[in-house]
Amino acid sequence: MTELNQNSSKKRNRGIYLLPNLFTTGALFSGFYAIASAISGHYETAAILIFVSLVLDGLDGRVARMTNTQSDFGAEYDSMADMVSFGVAPAIVMYLWSLSSLGQAGLIGAFVHLAGGALRLARFNTQLTTQDKRYFQGLPSPAAAAILAGLVWISEKYTYGIDDWPWLVLIMTVATGLLMVSNFRYYSFKDINLRGKVPFVAVIGVMLGFAITLSNPATILFLFFFGYALSGPVVTMLLLRRKRQGRMN
């Protein structure tokens, strides 16, 4: 009887949790669809799909924690999906949108972002148990992808013609790749308690934030993630300064 229970337990362990992995699959599909859209020349759609991947990627982990369905398989699957949606997809979109006009330089620039995303994910996975949960080391790959997707979105939506300045696009693409593998600290927002009570003013602030974002999503999202990318060096300098002051005291 005991052996039968052990066998049935092993069979159950071989399965995977459906709900969080559905969100991960959705994020993966959005990344794939972004690549297909870019190949077809629909760059604005490709940019929006990268943001869809970002939203779904943020939901899968929270759903897994809320429903107590975390698993090693889910974590590995999430990393593979992130690599496609935030590494491969932005690199291909940027190359087809603008960087291809630079020849080898554009190809190398797109690869820097892709390689930065791969290295960032590998480092994150190996430091899960040792890193400070309040901060990320290096720019998170979803934020890096959002900067590039936002650049494409605002250019296509408002016909700014940023793709006519491929060297600027190259600098942005390389910068996101390097920031992902940098040692800058980025606030993770993981210590925010969504289940706890907040002042009524905070709820009004959240509603106002949603309203502003929905009024002009392309520009607001680009500016938000661009500002987040700049916050890394600032946060790192403040943390180093605090450490120095602690040693002096």
C-alpha positions, -999 to +999 in steps of 0.1 A: +000+000+000+029+024+009+046+016-024+014+023-043+011+057-026+047+065-034+041+057-071+010+078-073+029+107-056+057+104-082+031+105-110+016+137-095+050+153-093+056+147-130+027+171-138+029+209-142+007+236-128-016+249-155-026+284-144+008+302-140+022+284-170-007+296-192+004+332-185+040+322-193+028+306-226+009+338-234+040+359-228+060+335-250+034+336-278+033+374-277+071+375-281+069+351-310+041+371-326+062+403-321+089+387-342+065+376-369+049+411-370+083+428-374+092+404-403+059+415-419+068+451-414+041+458-387+065+474-362+040+492-341+021+459-335+054+442-327+062+469-301+028+466-285+031+428-283+064+431-264+045+452-238+018+425-237+046+400-229+058+422-201+023+423-185+018+386-188+054+379-175+046+400-144+014+381-138+026+346-140+049+349-110+023+366-089-003+341-098+020+313-089+027+328-055-009+336-047-021+301-056+010+284-041+018+268-074+055+277-077+077+250-093+112+245-107+096+238-141+077+271-140+109+290-131+128+275-160+100+279-184+096+315-174+133+321-181+130+305-216+100+327-224+118+358-211+147+350-234+124+350-264+102+379-255+128+403-240+160+391-256+153+377-291+122+397-300+135+432-292+168+425-310+151+413-342+125+441-341+153+468-337+174+452-365+145+450-390+131+484-380+163+505-383+197+487-375+198+467-408+207+499-426+240+500-407+252+466-420+275+447-397+274+474-370+236+471-368+239+433-366+264+435-338+243+461-319+212+438-320+233+409-308+247+429-279+211+434-266+203+397-272+235+385-255+229+410-226+195+395-221+208+359-220+236+368-196+212+388-174+188+359-171+216+334-164+231+356-137+196+362-121+189+324-120+222+316-103+218+344-077+182+337-066+192+326-031+220+351-024+209+384-038+191+412-019+154+408-028+149+446-027+172+452-057+180+437-090+216+435-102+216+450-137+186+463-156+158+436-157+154+423-192+116+432-194+125+469-187+153+468-213+129+454-239+103+480-229+126+509-236+133+496-272+097+487-278+086+521-265+111+538-289+096+519-318+060+526-307+063+563-303+082+566-336+056+546-355+026+561-338+036+598-341+058+594-373+088+609-355+111+591-380+135+579-353+143+549-375+159+574-399+186+580-372+200+544-370+231+555-350+208+568-322+189+535-323+222+516-322+233+535-291+200+528-274+201+491-283+237+486-271+230+506-240+201+484-229+223+453-235+251+467-214+229+479-186+215+444-183+249+430-174+260+460-154+264+460-116+239+488-111+212+482-086+176+486-096+147+487-071+127+455-075+094+466-059+092+432-043+088+446-008+056+463-016+027+446+002-002+445-022-024+428+004-019+454+031-039+485+037-029+518+021-041+554+025-070+565+004-047+590-013-026+561-026-056+546-043-064+580-060-027+582-071-029+547-087-061+556-105-046+588-117-015+569-129-036+545-149-056+574-165-024+593-175-009+561-190-040+552-209-042+587-223-009+583-241+005+548-235+034+549-260+050+580-246+043+574-209+055+538-209+087+548-228+094+576-203+087+555-173+111+527-183+137+551-196+136+568-162+138+534-145+169+526-165+185+559-154+176+552-117+201+523-116+233+544-115+216+569-090+205+541-066+239+525-068+257+557-060+233+563-030+239+528-017+277+531-020+276+565-003+256+550+026+281+522+030+310+547+031+292+567+058+285+536+078+322+526+077+333+561+088+309+560+117 
